[in-house]
Amino acid sequence: MSNVSIYKRNGKTLSRFVKNKNMENQEKPDSYQAYILDDITKGKWYKIVFQLKKDFGKKPDMNGILFLLGMRELGQSRVFEKHEKMDLMHIATCKLLSYEGYYKQTHIDEDGWPHYQMIKNLPYSDLMSQENRLRKLIVTYYEENELFENSVQTELP
């Protein structure tokens, strides 16, 4: 087989790949914000992950951590239905983003579930920046609620 016949067979996939590759080089919207963690915050993040791994026997992913924070914010420990688990992760996300003024808690309903209102839109950011923002805010949550084991904070002199 010649290279031409391979291209004809795979031309559609190849052109889609080239198109997507070119899209990566496009300018980001004006509101684009990269979010990078400093070394101190990274150390605290890893301490949280290690502590949760020690407590639960496996390394948690971001959804697992959000679920646990949502349960803590709700103040209930029980078996949750699938839609409630999604709501718990939403509660945690809103709580975390409230530290930066994006959400505000409006009320707690008769079942004890907190409700939030969006105050301002989040700036556009890529997936890694979004995850780094949540990591930083989870560290802030742990500090605010004194959840670090032995209350020892990782600080540089």
N, C-alpha and C positions, 0 to 999 in steps of 0.2 A: 504494500500500500504506500502511496506517496503522501507527502504532507498535505497536499491539496485536498485529497479525499477525506483525510482526518479533519481538516478544518471545516469542510462542508458538512460533515456529520456532526461536528461539535461546534459549529459556528455560532449557533444560537446561544449556547452556554458560554462560549468564549466572549462573545460580544456583551453578554450580560455581565460577565466578570469584569471586563474592561470598563464598561459603563459605571459599575459600582465602584471600581477602583478610582475612576476619575471623580466621582462624587465625593470621595473622601478629601479631595484637594480643594473643594469649594469653600468659600468663606462661610464662617459661622454667623448666625444672626447677631445683631448688635447686643442683645442681652445675654450672649453666651458667657458662661462663667466656669472656668476650670476650678476644680476644688482639689487641693493637694494637702495631704496631712503632714504636719511637722513631726519630727522624731519623738518628741515627748508624747504627743497624742497617739502615735503609732504604738509606742510602748504601753500606754494605758489600754489601747484597744486590744492588744495581744494578751494583756493581763485579764481583761474581761472574758475573752474567748477561752483562755486557759482555765479560768475559774469555772465557767459554765461547763467546759469539758469534764473537769474534775467532779462537778456536782451531778451531771447527767450521764456521764459515761461515753459521750461522743461529742465531736466538735460541731457546734451549731452553725447553721448558715444564717444569712441575714433574716430570712423569713422566720426562722425559729426564735431568734432573738427578739424580733418585733412581736411575735406571738406572746413570748414571756413578759415583755414590757406591757403589752396590752392587758394581759391577765392581771398584772400588778396594778395597773391604773384602774381597772374595773373593780378589783378587790374581791374577785370570786375565783375559787379553785374548784372546778367541776369538769365534767365531760361536756365539751361544746360541739354543736353541730357545725357542719362545714361553713355555712354562711356566717355563723357567729365567729369562727376562727378568722375569716376574712375581715370581719368587723373589728376584731381585736387588733389585727395588724394595722388597720386603718386608724384606730384610736392611738396606737403607739406612734405611728407616723405623724399624726396631727400633733400629739403632745411634743414630739421631738422638734417639729418645725415651728411650734409655738415659741421656742427659745429664740428663734430668729425673726419673729414677728409675722410669720406667714399665716398662722392660724391662731384663733382665740377660743378658749372653751366658753360656750354660751350657757350651758345648763347640764344638769344630770337628770335623766328622765326617771319615771316612777319605778323602773326596773334596775336603776343604779348605773345605767350606761351613760358615760359622758358624751356630749355632743359639741362639735367644733364648727366654727365658721371661718371660711377663708377670708383673710384680711387683704392679702395681695398675692399676685401670681408669682410663682417661682420662676427665676430666670432659666432660660434654656441651658442645658448642660448634657454632656455625654454620660453614658451609663456608669463609667468609672467615677466620674465626678459626683454623680448622684449617690453612689455607694459610699464614697469618701465623706460626703456631707453627712450622711446618716451615721457613719462610724464616729465622726467628731461629735455629733449630737448625742449619741449613745454614751460616749465618754462623759459629756456634760451631765447627762441624766444620772449616771452612776455617781459622779461627784456631788451633784445636788442632793441626791438621796442617800449619800454615804453608804453605797453598796459595795465598795471595794473591800475585799477580805482584809481584816486587821486594820482597816482605815488607814493604810499606808499609801500615800500618793507617790507616784514616780516623778520626782522633781529634780531638775538640775540645779546645782548651787548658783 
